[in-house]
Amino acid sequence: MAGQYGLAVLRDIRETIPAPPAIATLPVSKAVVDKAGLLLRPFTTDGGRWRLPVTIADVDRRFLDMLLAYEDQHFAEHHGIEWSAMVRAALQYAGAGGQIVSGGSTLTMQVARLLEREPTRNLGGKIRQMVHADMLEGRLSKDEILTLYLTLAPYGGNIEGIRAASLAYFGKEPNRLTTAESALLVALPQSPEARRPDRDSKAALAARDRVLDRMVAQGVISAEEAEISRLEPVPTMRREFPMHAAHLAEQAVKARPNAREIELTVDRRLQAALEKLGADRAAQLGSKLSVAIVVADQASGNILASVGSAGLFNSESDGFVDMTSAVRSPGSTLKPLIYGLAFELGMAHPESLIEDRPTAFNGYVPVNFDGFNRGTVTIRQALTESLNIPAIVVLDAVGPARLVARMKRAHAKPLLPVDTAPSLAVGLGGVGVTLRDLVSIYAAIARGGSPVVLRDGVQPPPTEEAVPAPVLDPVAAWYVANVLADVPPPLNGSAGRIAYKTGTSYGYRDAWAVGFDGKTVIGVWVGRPDNSAVPGITGISAAAPILFESFDRLSRTTVPLREAPRGVIFASNSELPNPLKRFRHPDEQKVKRDAAPEIAYPEDGVDVDLGIASGDSVPLIVKVRNGVPPFTFFANGAPFGRSAFARQESWRPDGPGFVTLSVVDAEGRSDSVKVFLD
């Protein structure tokens, strides 16, 4: 009768034990990894626990050997219960008046306890654990049981599993642990709260050394190895879990809530380097400023790095805002596409001449950033110096609607005011774009005009057209890249290394720099996420240095730009076909030119120290703005210079005193100033 009663009890216990979980469905922390499977950012489970997915192959072999030697030497042979250990535990239980002295638990029994999360410090609990272990052995392989232990073992606080523990205490994955680190991680699950190294490092040290002693006794390690390992300090604090590509990782988890592991296209090494760069440069520029950086491979469109802010938890600069996808004014960064359209339509060549002088378009009057006009310049000069007036003249000729359409071909999503058609203001930033949009546009230019879809692993990429419409034809795209390679670099850059363009939005709210070599395109944004003005911030001073430093972080030499395609015209202005020598607006009467020349330097009534009194004088430089070249320069009524296109002349006076300087342009308009020279 007693036997039948015992069998009934065991049967009842079995019926209350849930089926063992499949490893693939065990609740774990979601892990977002890079293209090589390296951890970018983990997320806690719904219960707030750090429990990262792990496999036996992810764990250092030495740790596994030490774990089995310490916890369960006969794990491979028994069927969930080590009967000799259980007999010993039972005798100790009887001799201690009904108190459990040693548990005799196998790894399988420990897994049963971890799954049920019920206490087993009583006989009933121990019996239930044994029954559960027997069921696990009957339904799971040894590797599956060991994987469950590696995933669920407690390591103090909300840390569970070997992978989370290794990251929390050593800041690294568990695939390459030292002997001392392995010993500590073997010891902690036995008494995770009492031995937590961040709470009681002495207790952790003692527990670790006991494991080392046992390993020597069992021949797992040598005495010399144990002695060296004892010299290694134990950690005294928990480390932060990785949080690379934080914004992108969060988007990925929201987009794929049921995925255990999500692989992004990001390169973790590059991502980490650019996050540090962005944070460092933002701190130098101002506490409220943020920095965003996007790096993409031109061939595949894969996003290799996406820095959304200067720090996710930086409250002063609203670090929680992902500025890679924020819609902002692009400033002058669309000018390359404007000129590219003119090249494609056969209206211009980089060496074509164009006028940079006051111009109005039905009430819209663009002015250059510095307020000066250069007169006749080449389109190459107009683009490298980012002159506003020539760009708008060209945009008026090619059409704002065409510009916006080509932006869309590049998979950008330009945002215009509701119920408005594209206007000339688009050319100078009167449209909303994101940093990703600009990277996509410049990637197309770098690829010879062929668009590419940017991919990051968050969402499945959209289906691409078999033969997508080009953003620019290959010749026009090459011309643009060739001109952008001539843009003067910032102080920390080398000339000709990359093709790039800067931009500054109206009111100094956004500073941009976007550039490419023959393989990679990088975009940088600097500003305040709250859209406040930052007086003095410009693309060349704030964003361009970060752009060049970002290319430095690629850990490779610069890849040359694409070779010139067939059809490129290599010629100076004088060698160009007549229709290309000068850019002409289709409707010249539409473009007004009504500003007379002005002497910009020296100003009227000032004293100019040329060093005449010391006998070591220098020439006086006279500069002019506005007007139509050629200009004739006069000093006290006597001409001293005439320039075909230049807007300055030098003159050396005979001695000190007052002088009247004058300039006359091609249309007979003039300006004069009176200054004192000494």
Stockholm file with secondary structure:
# STOCKHOLM 1.0

chainA/1-678         MAGQYGLAVLRDIRETIPAPPAIATLPVSKAVVDKAGLLLRPFTTDGGRWRLPVTIADVDRRFLDMLLAYEDQHFAEHHGIEWSAMVRAALQYAGAGGQIVSGGSTLTMQVARLLEREPTRNLGGKIRQMVHADMLEGRLSKDEILTLYLTLAPYGGNIEGIRAASLAYFGKEPNRLTTAESALLVALPQSPEARRPDRDSKAALAARDRVLDRMVAQGVISAEEAEISRLEPVPTMRREFPMHAAHLAEQAVKARPNAREIELTVDRRLQAALEKLGADRAAQLGSKLSVAIVVADQASGNILASVGSAGLFNSESDGFVDMTSAVRSPGSTLKPLIYGLAFELGMAHPESLIEDRPTAFNGYVPVNFDGFNRGTVTIRQALTESLNIPAIVVLDAVGPARLVARMKRAHAKPLLPVDTAPSLAVGLGGVGVTLRDLVSIYAAIARGGSPVVLRDGVQPPPTEEAVPAPVLDPVAAWYVANVLADVPPPLNGSAGRIAYKTGTSYGYRDAWAVGFDGKTVIGVWVGRPDNSAVPGITGISAAAPILFESFDRLSRTTVPLREAPRGVIFASNSELPNPLKRFRHPDEQKVKRDAAPEIAYPEDGVDVDLGIASGDSVPLIVKVRNGVPPFTFFANGAPFGRSAFARQESWRPDGPGFVTLSVVDAEGRSDSVKVFLD
#=GR chainA/1-678 SS CHHHHHHHHHHHHHHHSCCCCCGGGSCCCCEEECTTSCEEEECCCTTSCEECCCCGGGSCHHHHHHHHHHHCTTTTTSSSCCHHHHHHHHHHHHHTTSCCSCCCCCHHHHHHHHHHTCCCSSHHHHHHHHHHHHHHHHHSCHHHHHHHHHHHCBCSTTEESHHHHHHHHHSSCTTSCCHHHHHHHHHGGGSTTTTCTTTCHHHHHHHHHHHHHHHHHTTSSCHHHHHHHHTSCCCCSCCCCCCTTHHHHHHHHHHCTTCSEEECSCCHHHHHHHHHHHHHHHHHHCTTCEEEEEEEETTTCBEEEEECSSCTTCTTTTTTSCTTSCCBCCTTTTHHHHHHHHHHTTSCCTTCEEEESCCCBTTBCCCCTTSCCCEEEEHHHHHHTTCHHHHHHHHHHHCHHHHHHHHHHTTCCCBCCTTCCCCGGGGGTCSBBCHHHHHHHHHHHHTTSCCCCCBCSSSCCCCCCSSCCCSSCHHHHHHHHHHHTTSCCCTTSCTTSSEEEEEECTTSCEEEEEEECSSEEEEEEEECTTCCCCTTCCIIIIIHHHHHHHHHTTSSCCCCCCCCCTTCCCCCGGGSCHHHHBCCCSCGGGSCCCCCCEEEESCTTCEECCSTTTTCCCCEEEEEESSCSSEEEEETTEEEEEESSCSEEEECCSSSEEEEEEEECTTSCEEEEEEEEC
#=GC SS_cons         CHHHHHHHHHHHHHHHSCCCCCGGGSCCCCEEECTTSCEEEECCCTTSCEECCCCGGGSCHHHHHHHHHHHCTTTTTSSSCCHHHHHHHHHHHHHTTSCCSCCCCCHHHHHHHHHHTCCCSSHHHHHHHHHHHHHHHHHSCHHHHHHHHHHHCBCSTTEESHHHHHHHHHSSCTTSCCHHHHHHHHHGGGSTTTTCTTTCHHHHHHHHHHHHHHHHHTTSSCHHHHHHHHTSCCCCSCCCCCCTTHHHHHHHHHHCTTCSEEECSCCHHHHHHHHHHHHHHHHHHCTTCEEEEEEEETTTCBEEEEECSSCTTCTTTTTTSCTTSCCBCCTTTTHHHHHHHHHHTTSCCTTCEEEESCCCBTTBCCCCTTSCCCEEEEHHHHHHTTCHHHHHHHHHHHCHHHHHHHHHHTTCCCBCCTTCCCCGGGGGTCSBBCHHHHHHHHHHHHTTSCCCCCBCSSSCCCCCCSSCCCSSCHHHHHHHHHHHTTSCCCTTSCTTSSEEEEEECTTSCEEEEEEECSSEEEEEEEECTTCCCCTTCCIIIIIHHHHHHHHHTTSSCCCCCCCCCTTCCCCCGGGSCHHHHBCCCSCGGGSCCCCCCEEEESCTTCEECCSTTTTCCCCEEEEEESSCSSEEEEETTEEEEEESSCSEEEECCSSSEEEEEEEECTTSCEEEEEEEEC
//
